[in-house]
Amino acid sequence: MSSKNTILIAGLGAIGSVLFSRLERKNTKIVCLTSGRGTKKIGEEGLFVQLFSDDVPILHKPEVHEFLPDNYKFKRCIVATKAYNNQVLADYLVDYMADDSSILLFQNGIAVEKPFTEKEKDWKITRAVSSIGAYRDENSVTETAVGETKLGVINYTDVEEIEQWKKLLLSIGLETLIPEDLNKNFAYHYYLKAIVNSTINPIGSITKLKNGDIIKDKQLLDLIERIVDETIAILASMMTISRSDALETIHEIARITSDNKCSMLQDLEKGVKTEIDYLNGKFLEISRRENVSAPINSKLVSIIKTLSNKSEPEELAMLEFKSLL
């Protein structure tokens, strides 16, 4: 099967499922790639998705695979997997994506595009920075918030390519924009969103608070400011991030997604690996390279890994967190 009109969605987690549902409702032809467990469950029972505007969930019967058929080849792909899967996914897609394919990364984290850009292909890589909120429970997904999506070019100069992605996302009801300077301005938004995720995600995961409740707590607000200040200092040699922009964006996204549990907390509750290494962990890597102190990010990474690995009682992790307050 080879068709330039078929989109491959890699990853049917919360966000991938929302994107699939929105696209299918516009009669877009889609093939989905997801885990074996997800493939079995969705194959047997279907995928229930309730968008923000829906009164009740809609049942979908997607074409879903754990392994793609050998004769499949795609020109367009949306990647919505966890960032730590990207190296394996990029290796796998070599046999299923045309050499000049267009790939949109709908993911959190820093440098998540690297496994794709390192391939000896002419793949055009685009990144999306989005404030969509969603929650998944088995084969049922609820969209909890719909925020703005910004698109940025990673490794090409063809403006028409990124405009096609923008047109597609607009057509499925997502407010989408492209910064005027495709590279410089997007890099700012890219790191700004990474700062947002590196505050809301670990704090929400450790406290188990919904996003809106985080910004109601004075102690947590103070911690957020200190995380922002530390992270801005880490990035100082690379770019200047506005402290007010960072804090305003954190508050805005927390309000938009107020009833949402952050994705990292959802991962901890499900007992799956978190993306801490691609958020605070990446800032920690940069701090070491730039010889900048990063004690808060270091402690947040340690606490999340403790909770994820269950290497110590949860009470000890909470005591470590309280030492930051």
SULLINUR-V894608 format. One record per backbone hydrogen bond with DSSP energy under -0.5 kcal/mol. CO is the residue of the C=O (numbers start at 0). NH is the residue of the N-H. If there is no record, write none. Layout:
CO:NH ; CO:NH
//
This chain:
0:72 ; 2:5 ; 2:74 ; 4:28 ; 5:74 ; 5:75 ; 6:8 ; 6:30 ; 7:9 ; 7:77 ; 8:10 ; 8:32 ; 9:79 ; 12:16 ; 13:17 ; 14:18 ; 15:19 ; 16:20 ; 17:21 ; 18:22 ; 19:23 ; 20:24 ; 22:25 ; 22:27 ; 23:26 ; 28:6 ; 30:8 ; 31:64 ; 32:10 ; 34:38 ; 35:39 ; 36:40 ; 37:41 ; 38:42 ; 39:43 ; 40:44 ; 41:45 ; 46:48 ; 46:59 ; 47:140 ; 48:50 ; 48:57 ; 49:142 ; 50:53 ; 57:48 ; 59:46 ; 61:63 ; 62:31 ; 64:33 ; 68:71 ; 72:2 ; 73:97 ; 74:101 ; 75:7 ; 76:78 ; 76:103 ; 77:9 ; 77:79 ; 78:105 ; 81:84 ; 82:85 ; 84:88 ; 85:89 ; 86:90 ; 87:91 ; 88:92 ; 89:93 ; 90:93 ; 91:94 ; 92:95 ; 92:96 ; 95:73 ; 97:100 ; 98:121 ; 100:123 ; 101:76 ; 102:104 ; 102:125 ; 103:78 ; 103:105 ; 104:106 ; 104:127 ; 110:113 ; 112:115 ; 112:116 ; 113:117 ; 115:118 ; 118:120 ; 122:124 ; 123:102 ; 123:125 ; 124:153 ; 124:154 ; 125:104 ; 126:151 ; 127:129 ; 128:149 ; 132:143 ; 132:144 ; 134:141 ; 136:139 ; 138:47 ; 139:136 ; 140:49 ; 141:134 ; 141:143 ; 144:132 ; 147:130 ; 148:176 ; 149:128 ; 150:178 ; 151:126 ; 156:158 ; 157:160 ; 157:161 ; 158:162 ; 159:163 ; 160:164 ; 161:165 ; 162:166 ; 163:167 ; 164:168 ; 165:169 ; 166:170 ; 167:171 ; 168:171 ; 168:173 ; 169:172 ; 172:174 ; 173:175 ; 174:148 ; 176:150 ; 179:181 ; 180:184 ; 180:185 ; 181:152 ; 182:186 ; 183:187 ; 184:188 ; 185:189 ; 186:190 ; 187:191 ; 188:192 ; 189:193 ; 190:194 ; 191:195 ; 192:196 ; 193:197 ; 194:198 ; 195:198 ; 195:199 ; 196:200 ; 196:201 ; 198:202 ; 199:203 ; 200:204 ; 201:205 ; 202:206 ; 203:207 ; 209:212 ; 209:213 ; 210:214 ; 212:215 ; 213:216 ; 215:217 ; 216:220 ; 217:221 ; 218:222 ; 219:223 ; 220:224 ; 221:225 ; 222:226 ; 223:227 ; 224:228 ; 225:229 ; 226:230 ; 227:231 ; 228:232 ; 229:233 ; 230:234 ; 231:235 ; 232:235 ; 234:237 ; 234:238 ; 238:240 ; 241:245 ; 242:246 ; 243:247 ; 244:248 ; 245:249 ; 246:250 ; 247:251 ; 248:252 ; 249:253 ; 250:254 ; 251:255 ; 252:256 ; 254:257 ; 256:259 ; 257:211 ; 259:210 ; 261:265 ; 262:266 ; 263:267 ; 264:268 ; 265:269 ; 266:270 ; 266:271 ; 267:270 ; 274:277 ; 275:278 ; 275:280 ; 277:109 ; 278:281 ; 278:282 ; 279:283 ; 280:284 ; 281:285 ; 282:286 ; 283:287 ; 284:288 ; 285:289 ; 286:290 ; 286:291 ; 293:297 ; 294:298 ; 295:299 ; 296:300 ; 297:301 ; 298:302 ; 299:303 ; 300:304 ; 301:305 ; 302:306 ; 303:307 ; 304:308 ; 305:309 ; 305:310 ; 305:311 ; 312:315 ; 312:316 ; 313:317 ; 314:318 ; 315:319 ; 316:320 ; 317:321 ; 318:322 ; 320:323 ; 321:324
//
